[in-house]
Amino acid sequence: MSGMVRSVMAIGLAFALFAGAKPALAASAVALAATPIEQAATALSPNQFVWKDNGSSEPVSIVISLLEQRAFVYRGSTMIAATTISSGKDGKDTPLGTYPILQKNAVHKSNLYNDASMPFMQRLTWDGIAIHAGRNPGFPDSHGCIRVPLGFAKQLFGVTTLGTAVTVMDDFEGGVMPEPPVPDQETAIANLRQSVSLSQ
């Protein structure tokens, strides 16, 4: 798919996200779609995202910034998307580290929280941490998962594979793709076990 088509899709998504919303919000979404992605990523309001995929074959990776309440998607070293998130609230914190996507399920129900809907779920840990569509108030509000807007969750689901790397950091403001942090021994062992489980 050409870059032009993908940019048009991003603008279409912006309209879809704000269908029925106040005209000022719809205009804001269109303006974001026309702004360079690194700049647009800093101006997002809750439930907004930008998506400008160049469609290259470079591998996708994801960086989550807990302080900024943002997710950034890269192809190689190029940012192609950004969104607001809602991570784990106090006492249910989203764990830091680098995780492979272990499982993908477009129609998923929570095993832990009363069959709660988790559309476009992408599992990061076997004990319940995942990226999925859900309530996105712009501040930490989940039980540890990373909630993203529905339109973004669907787009992300389409470009990732099992094993895609997701790095959860305290603070990252976008821009140049960061070097993955060196995991501590406990995280390294957990990541190894998760990677082995992908090949079974």
N, C-alpha and C positions, 0 to 999 in steps of 0.2 A: 504494500500500500504506500502511495507516495506521501511525502511530507506535507504537501498541500492538502490532501484528503484528510490526513491525521489532524492538521490544524483546524480544518473545517469541523471535524468530529469534536474537537475540544470546545469550539465555540458552540456547537450544537448541544454538547453536554452542559455547558454553562447555562444555556437557555432552559434545558430540561430541569436542571437543579432548581431554577428559580421560577418555574412555571407557576403562575398564580401568585407570585410574590409581588411586592411593591416594585414599580418601574425602576426606582433608583437601585434596588438590589440586582435586577436583571441587567441594567446598564453597567453596574460594577463588575458583574461576572464577565460580560463581553470585554470590558476594558482589561481585565486580568488576562484573558485569552490572547490579547494583542500585545501584552507586555513581555519583555524578555523573562524567561522562566525563573532565573535566580532572583530577579526583582519581584516578580509576582508572588513567589513563595513567601516573601516576608510580609505581604499585604493581605494574606488570606484571612477571612472571617470564619467562624465555626461553620462547618458543612461545605466550605468552598474548597475547590482543588483546581489545579492546572495540569494539563496533560499535553505534551508536545513531543511525541515519540518520532524519532527520525527513521525508525523501521530498520535499523542496521541489524546485523547478525551478532553483534557483541553481546556478551552475557549481561543479564540483568542482576542488579544487587539493590538492596534497600537499606536505608539508614533511618533510624527512629531517634528523634531528639526529645527526651522527656521534658526538659526545661522549656523548650520552645513549643512543645505539643505539636510537632510536625513529623511527617514522614516524607522522605526524599527518595526518588527512584532514579537509578542510573543505568545507562547502557555503557559499559566500559567506564570511562571517566566523565561522560557527558550526562548531566541531569536531564531527565525527560519528563518528570512529573513531581508534584509536591501536593500535600494535603494537610489540613488540620487533622488532629487525632484526639482521642480521649484514652489515656492510658490508665493504669491501676491507681486507685485512690489510696490514701494512707492506710496501712495495715494489709493492703492487697497489692503491693507495689509490683510493677512490671519489672522483671529481673534484667539487669544489665548483662551484656555478652553478645557473642556472635553465634547465630543459630542457623542451621539449614532448615528449609521448609520440609517437613516430614510427611505431611498429608494435605491433600486438597479435597474440599467437598463443597460444591456450589450450594447444596441444600442441606444444612447441618443443624442439628439440635444439640444443645448443651447436655453433657452427661452429668454435670455438677449442679446446674442451676435451673431446675424445674423445666427441662426441655426448652429453654429459651432459644429463640431463633438466632442463628449465627450465619447469615447468608455469605457466600463466597469465603468460607473459612479456610485459612491456611495455617496449619498447626506448626508451632515452633518448638514446643516441648510436650512430652507425653503426659505431663501432669496438669495440662489444661491451658497453657498460654498459646494464643493464636492471634492472627490478624483477621478481622472480619468486619462486615458492615454492621453498623449499630449507632445508637444515640451518640451524638458528637457535639456536646455543649461547649467545647473549647477549653476544657480543663479536665484533670484526672478524675474519672468517675466510674471506672470499670472494676471488675474483680481481678484484674491483672492482664487481661487481654488488651490488644491495641485496636480500638474501634475506629473505623474510617467511614466516610460518606459512602452510600450505596453505589453511586456511579463510579467512584474511584475504586471501590472493592471489586467491582465487575471488571473494570479495565485491568487492574493489577492481576487478577486471577488469570486473565488471558495471556499475560506475558511472562509469568513465572513458571518454573518447573520444580519438581522435587529436587531438593538440594540447593536451590537458590539461597544465597547468603542474606541474612537479615541481621544487621548490627544495631543493637539497642544501646544508646549512649545517654549520659546525663545531659550533655550540652553539645549541640552541633547546629550551626546556623545556615547550613547549605553552602553552596559554592563548590569548591574542589572536593572530589571524592576523598574521604579520609582513609588513611591506612587502617585496616582492621586492628583493634587493640589485641595485644598479646594476652590470651586468656590465662587466668590463674589455673592451678593444677586441677581443682575441682571442676571448673568449667570445661577445661580441655578434655578431661575424662568423660564428662557428660556429652560433649560434642562428638567424641569418638564413638561412644555407644549409639548415639543418634545416627551417625553416618553409617555405621555397620548395619543398623536396622533397615536403612534404605535399600541395602543390597540383598536383603533376605526375602 
